[in-house]
Amino acid sequence: MGPWKYVAAGRAPGGPKASPWAREGATALLYHLGDDPGETRDVLDRHPDVADRLSKLLNRYRERGSSRPMP
């Protein structure tokens, strides 16, 4: 969303295994793509409010089964 990329570290596409790019023990990762397009610096600790908002949005999308409104 905007310049932010939120990664739920415990969920990888295709299964429940940890994402390979997640740091050891991380529950999630947050990147500011405008400042770090290579996704090398996790800024979740500095922006917990953004991570919380994006986590809730991701959970809503998962519950609905889609990020787009369905007819």
mmCIF file of the N, C-alpha and C atoms, coordinates in Angstrom:
data_MODEL
# 
_entry.id   MODEL 
# 
loop_
_atom_site.group_PDB 
_atom_site.id 
_atom_site.type_symbol 
_atom_site.label_atom_id 
_atom_site.label_alt_id 
_atom_site.label_comp_id 
_atom_site.label_asym_id 
_atom_site.label_entity_id 
_atom_site.label_seq_id 
_atom_site.pdbx_PDB_ins_code 
_atom_site.Cartn_x 
_atom_site.Cartn_y 
_atom_site.Cartn_z 
_atom_site.occupancy 
_atom_site.B_iso_or_equiv 
_atom_site.pdbx_formal_charge 
_atom_site.auth_seq_id 
_atom_site.auth_comp_id 
_atom_site.auth_asym_id 
_atom_site.auth_atom_id 
_atom_site.pdbx_PDB_model_num 
ATOM 1   N N  . MET A 1 1  ? 0.854   -1.172  0.000  1.00 0.00 ? 1  MET A N  1 
ATOM 2   C CA . MET A 1 1  ? 0.000   0.000   0.000  1.00 0.00 ? 1  MET A CA 1 
ATOM 3   C C  . MET A 1 1  ? 0.897   1.230   0.000  1.00 0.00 ? 1  MET A C  1 
ATOM 4   N N  . GLY A 1 2  ? 0.750   2.029   -1.022 1.00 0.00 ? 2  GLY A N  1 
ATOM 5   C CA . GLY A 1 2  ? 1.610   3.204   -1.128 1.00 0.00 ? 2  GLY A CA 1 
ATOM 6   C C  . GLY A 1 2  ? 3.066   2.772   -1.144 1.00 0.00 ? 2  GLY A C  1 
ATOM 7   N N  . PRO A 1 3  ? 3.918   3.399   -0.348 1.00 0.00 ? 3  PRO A N  1 
ATOM 8   C CA . PRO A 1 3  ? 5.320   3.029   -0.343 1.00 0.00 ? 3  PRO A CA 1 
ATOM 9   C C  . PRO A 1 3  ? 5.639   1.834   0.557  1.00 0.00 ? 3  PRO A C  1 
ATOM 10  N N  . TRP A 1 4  ? 4.618   1.284   1.226  1.00 0.00 ? 4  TRP A N  1 
ATOM 11  C CA . TRP A 1 4  ? 4.843   0.234   2.219  1.00 0.00 ? 4  TRP A CA 1 
ATOM 12  C C  . TRP A 1 4  ? 4.648   -1.159  1.653  1.00 0.00 ? 4  TRP A C  1 
ATOM 13  N N  . LYS A 1 5  ? 5.491   -2.085  2.098  1.00 0.00 ? 5  LYS A N  1 
ATOM 14  C CA . LYS A 1 5  ? 5.306   -3.507  1.796  1.00 0.00 ? 5  LYS A CA 1 
ATOM 15  C C  . LYS A 1 5  ? 5.353   -4.259  3.117  1.00 0.00 ? 5  LYS A C  1 
ATOM 16  N N  . TYR A 1 6  ? 4.254   -4.936  3.416  1.00 0.00 ? 6  TYR A N  1 
ATOM 17  C CA . TYR A 1 6  ? 4.129   -5.732  4.640  1.00 0.00 ? 6  TYR A CA 1 
ATOM 18  C C  . TYR A 1 6  ? 4.223   -7.201  4.258  1.00 0.00 ? 6  TYR A C  1 
ATOM 19  N N  . VAL A 1 7  ? 5.057   -7.960  4.965  1.00 0.00 ? 7  VAL A N  1 
ATOM 20  C CA . VAL A 1 7  ? 5.218   -9.389  4.706  1.00 0.00 ? 7  VAL A CA 1 
ATOM 21  C C  . VAL A 1 7  ? 4.916   -10.134 6.001  1.00 0.00 ? 7  VAL A C  1 
ATOM 22  N N  . ALA A 1 8  ? 3.870   -10.960 5.964  1.00 0.00 ? 8  ALA A N  1 
ATOM 23  C CA . ALA A 1 8  ? 3.566   -11.827 7.096  1.00 0.00 ? 8  ALA A CA 1 
ATOM 24  C C  . ALA A 1 8  ? 4.542   -12.995 7.016  1.00 0.00 ? 8  ALA A C  1 
ATOM 25  N N  . ALA A 1 9  ? 5.569   -13.002 7.844  1.00 0.00 ? 9  ALA A N  1 
ATOM 26  C CA . ALA A 1 9  ? 6.697   -13.915 7.705  1.00 0.00 ? 9  ALA A CA 1 
ATOM 27  C C  . ALA A 1 9  ? 6.339   -15.380 7.863  1.00 0.00 ? 9  ALA A C  1 
ATOM 28  N N  . GLY A 1 10 ? 5.302   -15.685 8.596  1.00 0.00 ? 10 GLY A N  1 
ATOM 29  C CA . GLY A 1 10 ? 4.950   -17.078 8.809  1.00 0.00 ? 10 GLY A CA 1 
ATOM 30  C C  . GLY A 1 10 ? 4.172   -17.693 7.678  1.00 0.00 ? 10 GLY A C  1 
ATOM 31  N N  . ARG A 1 11 ? 3.839   -16.937 6.667  1.00 0.00 ? 11 ARG A N  1 
ATOM 32  C CA . ARG A 1 11 ? 3.012   -17.438 5.564  1.00 0.00 ? 11 ARG A CA 1 
ATOM 33  C C  . ARG A 1 11 ? 3.747   -17.256 4.240  1.00 0.00 ? 11 ARG A C  1 
ATOM 34  N N  . ALA A 1 12 ? 4.058   -18.344 3.595  1.00 0.00 ? 12 ALA A N  1 
ATOM 35  C CA . ALA A 1 12 ? 4.672   -18.283 2.274  1.00 0.00 ? 12 ALA A CA 1 
ATOM 36  C C  . ALA A 1 12 ? 3.677   -18.815 1.259  1.00 0.00 ? 12 ALA A C  1 
ATOM 37  N N  . PRO A 1 13 ? 3.709   -18.321 0.030  1.00 0.00 ? 13 PRO A N  1 
ATOM 38  C CA . PRO A 1 13 ? 2.799   -18.851 -0.987 1.00 0.00 ? 13 PRO A CA 1 
ATOM 39  C C  . PRO A 1 13 ? 2.960   -20.362 -1.116 1.00 0.00 ? 13 PRO A C  1 
ATOM 40  N N  . GLY A 1 14 ? 1.847   -21.067 -1.144 1.00 0.00 ? 14 GLY A N  1 
ATOM 41  C CA . GLY A 1 14 ? 1.880   -22.510 -1.315 1.00 0.00 ? 14 GLY A CA 1 
ATOM 42  C C  . GLY A 1 14 ? 1.956   -23.308 -0.036 1.00 0.00 ? 14 GLY A C  1 
ATOM 43  N N  . GLY A 1 15 ? 1.991   -22.667 1.116  1.00 0.00 ? 15 GLY A N  1 
ATOM 44  C CA . GLY A 1 15 ? 2.024   -23.451 2.346  1.00 0.00 ? 15 GLY A CA 1 
ATOM 45  C C  . GLY A 1 15 ? 2.361   -22.638 3.563  1.00 0.00 ? 15 GLY A C  1 
ATOM 46  N N  . PRO A 1 16 ? 2.318   -23.275 4.729  1.00 0.00 ? 16 PRO A N  1 
ATOM 47  C CA . PRO A 1 16 ? 2.524   -22.556 5.983  1.00 0.00 ? 16 PRO A CA 1 
ATOM 48  C C  . PRO A 1 16 ? 3.983   -22.385 6.390  1.00 0.00 ? 16 PRO A C  1 
ATOM 49  N N  . LYS A 1 17 ? 4.946   -22.832 5.547  1.00 0.00 ? 17 LYS A N  1 
ATOM 50  C CA . LYS A 1 17 ? 6.353   -22.700 5.924  1.00 0.00 ? 17 LYS A CA 1 
ATOM 51  C C  . LYS A 1 17 ? 6.759   -21.227 5.980  1.00 0.00 ? 17 LYS A C  1 
ATOM 52  N N  . ALA A 1 18 ? 7.803   -20.938 6.708  1.00 0.00 ? 18 ALA A N  1 
ATOM 53  C CA . ALA A 1 18 ? 8.272   -19.555 6.843  1.00 0.00 ? 18 ALA A CA 1 
ATOM 54  C C  . ALA A 1 18 ? 8.814   -19.056 5.518  1.00 0.00 ? 18 ALA A C  1 
ATOM 55  N N  . SER A 1 19 ? 8.578   -17.786 5.237  1.00 0.00 ? 19 SER A N  1 
ATOM 56  C CA . SER A 1 19 ? 9.099   -17.165 4.030  1.00 0.00 ? 19 SER A CA 1 
ATOM 57  C C  . SER A 1 19 ? 10.624  -17.197 4.075  1.00 0.00 ? 19 SER A C  1 
ATOM 58  N N  . PRO A 1 20 ? 11.278  -17.511 2.974  1.00 0.00 ? 20 PRO A N  1 
ATOM 59  C CA . PRO A 1 20 ? 12.736  -17.654 3.001  1.00 0.00 ? 20 PRO A CA 1 
ATOM 60  C C  . PRO A 1 20 ? 13.472  -16.357 3.305  1.00 0.00 ? 20 PRO A C  1 
ATOM 61  N N  . TRP A 1 21 ? 12.862  -15.206 3.056  1.00 0.00 ? 21 TRP A N  1 
ATOM 62  C CA . TRP A 1 21 ? 13.527  -13.932 3.293  1.00 0.00 ? 21 TRP A CA 1 
ATOM 63  C C  . TRP A 1 21 ? 13.293  -13.394 4.712  1.00 0.00 ? 21 TRP A C  1 
ATOM 64  N N  . ALA A 1 22 ? 12.481  -14.082 5.499  1.00 0.00 ? 22 ALA A N  1 
ATOM 65  C CA . ALA A 1 22 ? 12.170  -13.609 6.856  1.00 0.00 ? 22 ALA A CA 1 
ATOM 66  C C  . ALA A 1 22 ? 13.346  -13.867 7.791  1.00 0.00 ? 22 ALA A C  1 
ATOM 67  N N  . ARG A 1 23 ? 13.630  -12.920 8.626  1.00 0.00 ? 23 ARG A N  1 
ATOM 68  C CA . ARG A 1 23 ? 14.709  -13.112 9.593  1.00 0.00 ? 23 ARG A CA 1 
ATOM 69  C C  . ARG A 1 23 ? 14.257  -14.095 10.666 1.00 0.00 ? 23 ARG A C  1 
ATOM 70  N N  . GLU A 1 24 ? 15.192  -14.713 11.308 1.00 0.00 ? 24 GLU A N  1 
ATOM 71  C CA . GLU A 1 24 ? 14.914  -15.717 12.336 1.00 0.00 ? 24 GLU A CA 1 
ATOM 72  C C  . GLU A 1 24 ? 13.999  -15.161 13.424 1.00 0.00 ? 24 GLU A C  1 
ATOM 73  N N  . GLY A 1 25 ? 12.879  -15.809 13.646 1.00 0.00 ? 25 GLY A N  1 
ATOM 74  C CA . GLY A 1 25 ? 11.974  -15.432 14.728 1.00 0.00 ? 25 GLY A CA 1 
ATOM 75  C C  . GLY A 1 25 ? 11.056  -14.260 14.420 1.00 0.00 ? 25 GLY A C  1 
ATOM 76  N N  . ALA A 1 26 ? 11.123  -13.687 13.230 1.00 0.00 ? 26 ALA A N  1 
ATOM 77  C CA . ALA A 1 26 ? 10.275  -12.539 12.899 1.00 0.00 ? 26 ALA A CA 1 
ATOM 78  C C  . ALA A 1 26 ? 8.833   -12.994 12.723 1.00 0.00 ? 26 ALA A C  1 
ATOM 79  N N  . THR A 1 27 ? 7.910   -12.181 13.168 1.00 0.00 ? 27 THR A N  1 
ATOM 80  C CA . THR A 1 27 ? 6.497   -12.464 12.949 1.00 0.00 ? 27 THR A CA 1 
ATOM 81  C C  . THR A 1 27 ? 5.996   -11.762 11.698 1.00 0.00 ? 27 THR A C  1 
ATOM 82  N N  . ALA A 1 28 ? 6.680   -10.713 11.286 1.00 0.00 ? 28 ALA A N  1 
ATOM 83  C CA . ALA A 1 28 ? 6.325   -9.961  10.081 1.00 0.00 ? 28 ALA A CA 1 
ATOM 84  C C  . ALA A 1 28 ? 7.496   -9.048  9.733  1.00 0.00 ? 28 ALA A C  1 
ATOM 85  N N  . LEU A 1 29 ? 7.465   -8.553  8.512  1.00 0.00 ? 29 LEU A N  1 
ATOM 86  C CA . LEU A 1 29 ? 8.470   -7.611  8.045  1.00 0.00 ? 29 LEU A CA 1 
ATOM 87  C C  . LEU A 1 29 ? 7.759   -6.426  7.421  1.00 0.00 ? 29 LEU A C  1 
ATOM 88  N N  . LEU A 1 30 ? 8.381   -5.251  7.499  1.00 0.00 ? 30 LEU A N  1 
ATOM 89  C CA . LEU A 1 30 ? 7.818   -4.054  6.900  1.00 0.00 ? 30 LEU A CA 1 
ATOM 90  C C  . LEU A 1 30 ? 8.934   -3.294  6.198  1.00 0.00 ? 30 LEU A C  1 
ATOM 91  N N  . TYR A 1 31 ? 8.685   -2.941  4.928  1.00 0.00 ? 31 TYR A N  1 
ATOM 92  C CA . TYR A 1 31 ? 9.662   -2.190  4.151  1.00 0.00 ? 31 TYR A CA 1 
ATOM 93  C C  . TYR A 1 31 ? 9.028   -0.906  3.637  1.00 0.00 ? 31 TYR A C  1 
ATOM 94  N N  . HIS A 1 32 ? 9.822   0.138   3.551  1.00 0.00 ? 32 HIS A N  1 
ATOM 95  C CA . HIS A 1 32 ? 9.405   1.377   2.898  1.00 0.00 ? 32 HIS A CA 1 
ATOM 96  C C  . HIS A 1 32 ? 10.106  1.385   1.547  1.00 0.00 ? 32 HIS A C  1 
ATOM 97  N N  . LEU A 1 33 ? 9.349   1.067   0.493  1.00 0.00 ? 33 LEU A N  1 
ATOM 98  C CA . LEU A 1 33 ? 9.937   0.879   -0.824 1.00 0.00 ? 33 LEU A CA 1 
ATOM 99  C C  . LEU A 1 33 ? 10.479  2.157   -1.432 1.00 0.00 ? 33 LEU A C  1 
ATOM 100 N N  . GLY A 1 34 ? 9.980   3.301   -0.995 1.00 0.00 ? 34 GLY A N  1 
ATOM 101 C CA . GLY A 1 34 ? 10.522  4.564   -1.492 1.00 0.00 ? 34 GLY A CA 1 
ATOM 102 C C  . GLY A 1 34 ? 11.940  4.798   -1.012 1.00 0.00 ? 34 GLY A C  1 
ATOM 103 N N  . ASP A 1 35 ? 12.229  4.386   0.215  1.00 0.00 ? 35 ASP A N  1 
ATOM 104 C CA . ASP A 1 35 ? 13.561  4.554   0.797  1.00 0.00 ? 35 ASP A CA 1 
ATOM 105 C C  . ASP A 1 35 ? 14.451  3.339   0.572  1.00 0.00 ? 35 ASP A C  1 
ATOM 106 N N  . ASP A 1 36 ? 13.829  2.162   0.374  1.00 0.00 ? 36 ASP A N  1 
ATOM 107 C CA . ASP A 1 36 ? 14.569  0.905   0.318  1.00 0.00 ? 36 ASP A CA 1 
ATOM 108 C C  . ASP A 1 36 ? 13.959  -0.022  -0.729 1.00 0.00 ? 36 ASP A C  1 
ATOM 109 N N  . PRO A 1 37 ? 14.108  0.299   -2.011 1.00 0.00 ? 37 PRO A N  1 
ATOM 110 C CA . PRO A 1 37 ? 13.470  -0.518  -3.041 1.00 0.00 ? 37 PRO A CA 1 
ATOM 111 C C  . PRO A 1 37 ? 14.003  -1.951  -3.103 1.00 0.00 ? 37 PRO A C  1 
ATOM 112 N N  . GLY A 1 38 ? 15.190  -2.186  -2.563 1.00 0.00 ? 38 GLY A N  1 
ATOM 113 C CA . GLY A 1 38 ? 15.756  -3.527  -2.551 1.00 0.00 ? 38 GLY A CA 1 
ATOM 114 C C  . GLY A 1 38 ? 15.289  -4.384  -1.388 1.00 0.00 ? 38 GLY A C  1 
ATOM 115 N N  . GLU A 1 39 ? 14.446  -3.820  -0.530 1.00 0.00 ? 39 GLU A N  1 
ATOM 116 C CA . GLU A 1 39 ? 13.890  -4.528  0.633  1.00 0.00 ? 39 GLU A CA 1 
ATOM 117 C C  . GLU A 1 39 ? 14.987  -5.139  1.501  1.00 0.00 ? 39 GLU A C  1 
ATOM 118 N N  . THR A 1 40 ? 15.920  -4.300  1.913  1.00 0.00 ? 40 THR A N  1 
ATOM 119 C CA . THR A 1 40 ? 17.037  -4.771  2.728  1.00 0.00 ? 40 THR A CA 1 
ATOM 120 C C  . THR A 1 40 ? 16.930  -4.355  4.193  1.00 0.00 ? 40 THR A C  1 
ATOM 121 N N  . ARG A 1 41 ? 16.025  -3.403  4.519  1.00 0.00 ? 41 ARG A N  1 
ATOM 122 C CA . ARG A 1 41 ? 15.914  -2.904  5.890  1.00 0.00 ? 41 ARG A CA 1 
ATOM 123 C C  . ARG A 1 41 ? 14.484  -3.033  6.402  1.00 0.00 ? 41 ARG A C  1 
ATOM 124 N N  . ASP A 1 42 ? 14.295  -3.932  7.334  1.00 0.00 ? 42 ASP A N  1 
ATOM 125 C CA . ASP A 1 42 ? 12.997  -4.098  7.983  1.00 0.00 ? 42 ASP A CA 1 
ATOM 126 C C  . ASP A 1 42 ? 12.796  -2.916  8.935  1.00 0.00 ? 42 ASP A C  1 
ATOM 127 N N  . VAL A 1 43 ? 11.703  -2.165  8.760  1.00 0.00 ? 43 VAL A N  1 
ATOM 128 C CA . VAL A 1 43 ? 11.447  -0.979  9.583  1.00 0.00 ? 43 VAL A CA 1 
ATOM 129 C C  . VAL A 1 43 ? 10.215  -1.162  10.475 1.00 0.00 ? 43 VAL A C  1 
ATOM 130 N N  . LEU A 1 44 ? 9.801   -2.395  10.687 1.00 0.00 ? 44 LEU A N  1 
ATOM 131 C CA . LEU A 1 44 ? 8.611   -2.658  11.488 1.00 0.00 ? 44 LEU A CA 1 
ATOM 132 C C  . LEU A 1 44 ? 8.731   -2.061  12.892 1.00 0.00 ? 44 LEU A C  1 
ATOM 133 N N  . ASP A 1 45 ? 9.894   -2.179  13.509 1.00 0.00 ? 45 ASP A N  1 
ATOM 134 C CA . ASP A 1 45 ? 10.073  -1.654  14.866 1.00 0.00 ? 45 ASP A CA 1 
ATOM 135 C C  . ASP A 1 45 ? 9.878   -0.140  14.939 1.00 0.00 ? 45 ASP A C  1 
ATOM 136 N N  . ARG A 1 46 ? 10.155  0.562   13.847 1.00 0.00 ? 46 ARG A N  1 
ATOM 137 C CA . ARG A 1 46 ? 10.010  2.017   13.834 1.00 0.00 ? 46 ARG A CA 1 
ATOM 138 C C  . ARG A 1 46 ? 8.617   2.474   13.411 1.00 0.00 ? 46 ARG A C  1 
ATOM 139 N N  . HIS A 1 47 ? 7.838   1.564   12.811 1.00 0.00 ? 47 HIS A N  1 
ATOM 140 C CA . HIS A 1 47 ? 6.509   1.928   12.309 1.00 0.00 ? 47 HIS A CA 1 
ATOM 141 C C  . HIS A 1 47 ? 5.468   0.855   12.660 1.00 0.00 ? 47 HIS A C  1 
ATOM 142 N N  . PRO A 1 48 ? 5.304   0.550   13.948 1.00 0.00 ? 48 PRO A N  1 
ATOM 143 C CA . PRO A 1 48 ? 4.358   -0.498  14.330 1.00 0.00 ? 48 PRO A CA 1 
ATOM 144 C C  . PRO A 1 48 ? 2.911   -0.154  13.961 1.00 0.00 ? 48 PRO A C  1 
ATOM 145 N N  . ASP A 1 49 ? 2.583   1.128   13.905 1.00 0.00 ? 49 ASP A N  1 
ATOM 146 C CA . ASP A 1 49 ? 1.229   1.535   13.530 1.00 0.00 ? 49 ASP A CA 1 
ATOM 147 C C  . ASP A 1 49 ? 0.919   1.172   12.082 1.00 0.00 ? 49 ASP A C  1 
ATOM 148 N N  . VAL A 1 50 ? 1.890   1.361   11.194 1.00 0.00 ? 50 VAL A N  1 
ATOM 149 C CA . VAL A 1 50 ? 1.708   1.004   9.784  1.00 0.00 ? 50 VAL A CA 1 
ATOM 150 C C  . VAL A 1 50 ? 1.583   -0.510  9.656  1.00 0.00 ? 50 VAL A C  1 
ATOM 151 N N  . ALA A 1 51 ? 2.446   -1.243  10.351 1.00 0.00 ? 51 ALA A N  1 
ATOM 152 C CA . ALA A 1 51 ? 2.398   -2.702  10.301 1.00 0.00 ? 51 ALA A CA 1 
ATOM 153 C C  . ALA A 1 51 ? 1.065   -3.226  10.816 1.00 0.00 ? 51 ALA A C  1 
ATOM 154 N N  . ASP A 1 52 ? 0.555   -2.644  11.875 1.00 0.00 ? 52 ASP A N  1 
ATOM 155 C CA . ASP A 1 52 ? -0.729  -3.068  12.429 1.00 0.00 ? 52 ASP A CA 1 
ATOM 156 C C  . ASP A 1 52 ? -1.858  -2.822  11.431 1.00 0.00 ? 52 ASP A C  1 
ATOM 157 N N  . ARG A 1 53 ? -1.856  -1.661  10.814 1.00 0.00 ? 53 ARG A N  1 
ATOM 158 C CA . ARG A 1 53 ? -2.892  -1.333  9.828  1.00 0.00 ? 53 ARG A CA 1 
ATOM 159 C C  . ARG A 1 53 ? -2.846  -2.285  8.634  1.00 0.00 ? 53 ARG A C  1 
ATOM 160 N N  . LEU A 1 54 ? -1.631  -2.567  8.134  1.00 0.00 ? 54 LEU A N  1 
ATOM 161 C CA . LEU A 1 54 ? -1.507  -3.453  6.980  1.00 0.00 ? 54 LEU A CA 1 
ATOM 162 C C  . LEU A 1 54 ? -1.798  -4.907  7.340  1.00 0.00 ? 54 LEU A C  1 
ATOM 163 N N  . SER A 1 55 ? -1.463  -5.305  8.549  1.00 0.00 ? 55 SER A N  1 
ATOM 164 C CA . SER A 1 55 ? -1.785  -6.656  9.015  1.00 0.00 ? 55 SER A CA 1 
ATOM 165 C C  . SER A 1 55 ? -3.299  -6.862  9.052  1.00 0.00 ? 55 SER A C  1 
ATOM 166 N N  . LYS A 1 56 ? -4.004  -5.890  9.581  1.00 0.00 ? 56 LYS A N  1 
ATOM 167 C CA . LYS A 1 56 ? -5.466  -5.978  9.638  1.00 0.00 ? 56 LYS A CA 1 
ATOM 168 C C  . LYS A 1 56 ? -6.067  -6.015  8.232  1.00 0.00 ? 56 LYS A C  1 
ATOM 169 N N  . LEU A 1 57 ? -5.520  -5.220  7.329  1.00 0.00 ? 57 LEU A N  1 
ATOM 170 C CA . LEU A 1 57 ? -5.999  -5.208  5.959  1.00 0.00 ? 57 LEU A CA 1 
ATOM 171 C C  . LEU A 1 57 ? -5.754  -6.569  5.290  1.00 0.00 ? 57 LEU A C  1 
ATOM 172 N N  . LEU A 1 58 ? -4.569  -7.133  5.480  1.00 0.00 ? 58 LEU A N  1 
ATOM 173 C CA . LEU A 1 58 ? -4.253  -8.439  4.921  1.00 0.00 ? 58 LEU A CA 1 
ATOM 174 C C  . LEU A 1 58 ? -5.207  -9.506  5.460  1.00 0.00 ? 58 LEU A C  1 
ATOM 175 N N  . ASN A 1 59 ? -5.477  -9.481  6.756  1.00 0.00 ? 59 ASN A N  1 
ATOM 176 C CA . ASN A 1 59 ? -6.405  -10.449 7.343  1.00 0.00 ? 59 ASN A CA 1 
ATOM 177 C C  . ASN A 1 59 ? -7.808  -10.304 6.769  1.00 0.00 ? 59 ASN A C  1 
ATOM 178 N N  . ARG A 1 60 ? -8.244  -9.076  6.538  1.00 0.00 ? 60 ARG A N  1 
ATOM 179 C CA . ARG A 1 60 ? -9.555  -8.845  5.919  1.00 0.00 ? 60 ARG A CA 1 
ATOM 180 C C  . ARG A 1 60 ? -9.601  -9.449  4.519  1.00 0.00 ? 60 ARG A C  1 
ATOM 181 N N  . TYR A 1 61 ? -8.536  -9.239  3.745  1.00 0.00 ? 61 TYR A N  1 
ATOM 182 C CA . TYR A 1 61 ? -8.471  -9.797  2.396  1.00 0.00 ? 61 TYR A CA 1 
ATOM 183 C C  . TYR A 1 61 ? -8.490  -11.323 2.435  1.00 0.00 ? 61 TYR A C  1 
ATOM 184 N N  . ARG A 1 62 ? -7.759  -11.901 3.373  1.00 0.00 ? 62 ARG A N  1 
ATOM 185 C CA . ARG A 1 62 ? -7.736  -13.364 3.485  1.00 0.00 ? 62 ARG A CA 1 
ATOM 186 C C  . ARG A 1 62 ? -9.115  -13.906 3.845  1.00 0.00 ? 62 ARG A C  1 
ATOM 187 N N  . GLU A 1 63 ? -9.790  -13.242 4.756  1.00 0.00 ? 63 GLU A N  1 
ATOM 188 C CA . GLU A 1 63 ? -11.139 -13.686 5.158  1.00 0.00 ? 63 GLU A CA 1 
ATOM 189 C C  . GLU A 1 63 ? -12.119 -13.610 3.994  1.00 0.00 ? 63 GLU A C  1 
ATOM 190 N N  . ARG A 1 64 ? -12.002 -12.559 3.191  1.00 0.00 ? 64 ARG A N  1 
ATOM 191 C CA . ARG A 1 64 ? -12.878 -12.368 2.034  1.00 0.00 ? 64 ARG A CA 1 
ATOM 192 C C  . ARG A 1 64 ? -12.483 -13.253 0.862  1.00 0.00 ? 64 ARG A C  1 
ATOM 193 N N  . GLY A 1 65 ? -11.228 -13.661 0.822  1.00 0.00 ? 65 GLY A N  1 
ATOM 194 C CA . GLY A 1 65 ? -10.739 -14.465 -0.287 1.00 0.00 ? 65 GLY A CA 1 
ATOM 195 C C  . GLY A 1 65 ? -10.267 -13.637 -1.466 1.00 0.00 ? 65 GLY A C  1 
ATOM 196 N N  . SER A 1 66 ? -10.257 -12.305 -1.312 1.00 0.00 ? 66 SER A N  1 
ATOM 197 C CA . SER A 1 66 ? -9.868  -11.439 -2.413 1.00 0.00 ? 66 SER A CA 1 
ATOM 198 C C  . SER A 1 66 ? -9.596  -10.027 -1.903 1.00 0.00 ? 66 SER A C  1 
ATOM 199 N N  . SER A 1 67 ? -8.758  -9.312  -2.619 1.00 0.00 ? 67 SER A N  1 
ATOM 200 C CA . SER A 1 67 ? -8.518  -7.897  -2.270 1.00 0.00 ? 67 SER A CA 1 
ATOM 201 C C  . SER A 1 67 ? -9.396  -6.986  -3.107 1.00 0.00 ? 67 SER A C  1 
ATOM 202 N N  . ARG A 1 68 ? -10.122 -7.562  -4.062 1.00 0.00 ? 68 ARG A N  1 
ATOM 203 C CA . ARG A 1 68 ? -10.996 -6.773  -4.928 1.00 0.00 ? 68 ARG A CA 1 
ATOM 204 C C  . ARG A 1 68 ? -12.452 -7.101  -4.614 1.00 0.00 ? 68 ARG A C  1 
ATOM 205 N N  . PRO A 1 69 ? -13.324 -6.119  -4.690 1.00 0.00 ? 69 PRO A N  1 
ATOM 206 C CA . PRO A 1 69 ? -14.738 -6.401  -4.478 1.00 0.00 ? 69 PRO A CA 1 
ATOM 207 C C  . PRO A 1 69 ? -15.247 -7.403  -5.518 1.00 0.00 ? 69 PRO A C  1 
ATOM 208 N N  . MET A 1 70 ? -16.005 -8.357  -5.051 1.00 0.00 ? 70 MET A N  1 
ATOM 209 C CA . MET A 1 70 ? -16.561 -9.366  -5.958 1.00 0.00 ? 70 MET A CA 1 
ATOM 210 C C  . MET A 1 70 ? -18.034 -9.064  -6.217 1.00 0.00 ? 70 MET A C  1 
ATOM 211 N N  . PRO A 1 71 ? -18.500 -9.303  -7.455 1.00 0.00 ? 71 PRO A N  1 
ATOM 212 C CA . PRO A 1 71 ? -19.909 -9.013  -7.792 1.00 0.00 ? 71 PRO A CA 1 
ATOM 213 C C  . PRO A 1 71 ? -20.865 -9.947  -7.068 1.00 0.00 ? 71 PRO A C  1 
# 
